[in-house]
């Protein structure tokens, strides 16, 4: 294997309780990442990678997730997003309802 067809990064950055900015870890991002990873493995979706990342600098917009090679940024809200994310990993179909509006 020379690489992955799709690579999903989910922010797991954690800030202290006195931090001014929000963080994805406090929004249950690691549990969501683990659920997606387990479900993808159980479904046998080949040639993908799901992993945690450091800060993606979009924590205020929701749990930050980016999928490559598309470069699609998603804003996750909870476990109800797992099905849509699995479909993206499987087929490349982007979940329009999860798209993050990034300021350029």
TAKA-V69813 format. One record per pair of residues at least 12 apart in sequence whose C-alpha atoms are under 8 Angstrom apart, sorted by the first residue. I is the first residue (numbers start at 0). GAP is how many residues later the second one is. Records with the same first field share a line. If there is no record, write none. Layout:
I->GAP ; GAP
This chain:
2->44
3->43 ; 44 ; 45
4->42 ; 43 ; 64
5->41 ; 42 ; 43 ; 61 ; 62 ; 63 ; 83
6->41 ; 42 ; 43 ; 60 ; 61 ; 62
7->40 ; 41 ; 42 ; 43 ; 57 ; 58 ; 59 ; 60
8->41 ; 42 ; 43 ; 44 ; 56 ; 57 ; 58
9->19 ; 20 ; 23 ; 40 ; 41 ; 42 ; 43 ; 53 ; 54 ; 55 ; 56
10->13 ; 14 ; 18 ; 41 ; 42 ; 43 ; 44 ; 45 ; 52 ; 53 ; 54
11->12 ; 13 ; 17 ; 18 ; 40 ; 41 ; 42 ; 43
12->12 ; 40 ; 41 ; 42
13->12
20->38 ; 39
21->37 ; 38
22->36 ; 37
23->35 ; 38 ; 39 ; 40
26->35 ; 36
27->50
28->34
29->22
31->46 ; 47 ; 50
32->17 ; 18 ; 19
34->44 ; 47
35->14 ; 46 ; 49 ; 50
36->12 ; 13 ; 14
38->47
39->46
44->44 ; 45
45->44
47->41
60->14 ; 39
61->13 ; 14 ; 15
62->12 ; 13 ; 14
63->12
71->22 ; 27
72->26 ; 27
73->24 ; 25 ; 26
74->23 ; 24 ; 25
75->22
80->17
